[in-house]
Amino acid sequence: MTAAENLSELILFNPLKHHLNFIRKYIRAYKQKDHQQLQSDLLKIGNTQMDLYLGELSVSKITEEVIAFLKKANLLEKCSFFRFLDQHSGFIEISLSDQSTWILRKGFDPLAFVHIHPARYSKHTIRIKATTLKSIIAAKIVLRNTSSIDLSEMNAIRVKYLHLSPVKFLGTNTFNLLKMLSFVEQ
């Protein structure tokens, strides 16, 4: 058995990057007047594309199902998990109860050695650029009582809080800022 008292400690998962319902709760709960914490939190999202889970499974339910898989596969020990990954292209792809697909990789934290994220183009996910996601989260927090946002407001937020370049339009990409704003508002 593992040394971790709480098996959920084995899981490395960034829900601010990969879980829409968590993001909605984060936005509603954010109360800081000083946005340094926001900047720090959003920095952890990175700058690449990723898959965002839109399904109904909570973060704790996802973790619970991943741990159940690891138990059944006898992969709760770091050495056995890493050995298994080394023999299988460096990752494991599993399906959860809602038919979403998740990737399990090496987590390089001494305790959280199982890094999980939604599989690319999995059921209940969308593919999104990190800068789009960060822009929407920051805009929803900075402009608390606004259901719409204009280009100048978005660019001010991108420059001031995210140190990103301004955008020319809010709706030019396949999955654009305006579409994402509507997802987060639901």
Number of C-alpha atoms within 10 A of each C-alpha: 10 12 11 13 9 8 17 15 13 24 20 21 20 15 18 21 23 24 23 20 21 18 17 17 12 15 19 12 10 14 10 11 10 8 15 11 12 19 16 12 13 21 14 13 20 13 13 9 15 22 21 26 27 17 15 13 17 14 15 10 13 18 20 15 16 22 19 14 16 16 13 10 12 12 19 22 16 19 11 13 21 19 12 16 16 13 9 10 9 13 18 15 13 16 17 14 10 12 12 19 20 21 17 24 21 19 18 11 12 8 16 18 22 26 18 23 22 26 21 16 15 17 17 16 21 16 16 19 18 20 21 20 26 26 22 22 21 21 23 21 20 19 14 12 8 10 10 12 16 10 14 14 13 20 21 16 20 22 14 11 20 19 11 15 12 14 14 10 15 17 13 11 12 8 14 16 21 18 13 16 20 12 14 17 10 7
